[in-house]
């Protein structure tokens, strides 16, 4: 796996670009689920690679990234 390429493909910018071009491009008409999936993967990568504890994934109930792990399961 090429990790830098994966983080580039599953970035928030790709999701935003798809949303912007969705009304224009016929191939992106039904891309809303893909955009949501890209955002979920982006949040998961961000939580797993965070060097700051407040942005990381942890077990307590007040964890901001805990919703990512619940959706992925």
C-alpha positions in Angstrom: 0.0 0.0 0.0 1.2 3.5 -0.8 0.2 5.4 2.3 0.9 9.0 1.0 -1.2 8.2 -2.1 -4.0 6.8 0.1 -4.1 9.9 2.3 -4.2 12.0 -0.8 -7.1 10.1 -2.4 -9.1 10.0 0.9 -8.6 13.7 1.7 -11.3 16.2 2.5 -10.3 18.1 -0.6 -11.3 15.3 -2.9 -14.7 15.1 -1.2 -15.2 18.9 -1.6 -14.1 18.8 -5.2 -16.6 16.0 -5.9 -19.4 18.0 -4.3 -18.5 21.1 -6.3 -18.4 19.3 -9.6 -21.5 17.1 -8.9 -24.0 19.4 -10.6 -21.8 19.8 -13.6 -20.5 16.3 -14.3 -22.9 13.6 -15.1 -20.6 10.9 -13.8 -20.7 12.4 -10.3 -24.5 12.7 -10.1 -24.8 9.8 -7.5 -21.5 10.5 -5.7 -22.9 11.6 -2.3 -22.4 8.2 -0.6 -18.8 8.2 -2.0 -18.2 11.6 -0.6 -19.5 10.5 2.8 -17.2 7.5 2.7 -14.2 9.6 1.8 -14.9 11.9 4.7 -15.2 8.9 7.1 -11.9 7.5 5.9 -10.3 10.9 6.2 -11.5 11.3 9.8 -10.2 7.8 10.6 -6.8 8.5 9.1 -6.6 11.8 11.0 -7.6 10.2 14.3 -5.1 7.4 13.9 -2.2 9.6 12.9 -2.8 12.4 15.3 0.1 13.5 17.4 -2.1 15.7 19.6 -4.2 13.8 22.2 -7.3 16.0 21.8 -7.5 15.0 18.1 -6.7 11.3 18.7 -9.0 8.4 19.1 -9.4 7.3 22.7 -11.9 5.2 24.8 -13.6 7.8 26.9 -17.2 8.9 26.1 -16.3 12.5 25.3 -14.0 11.5 22.4 -14.7 13.6 19.3 -13.3 10.9 17.0 -15.2 8.0 18.6 -18.1 8.3 16.1 -15.7 7.3 13.4 -14.8 4.0 15.1 -18.5 3.3 15.7 -19.5 3.8 12.0 -16.6 1.8 10.7 -17.5 -1.3 12.8 
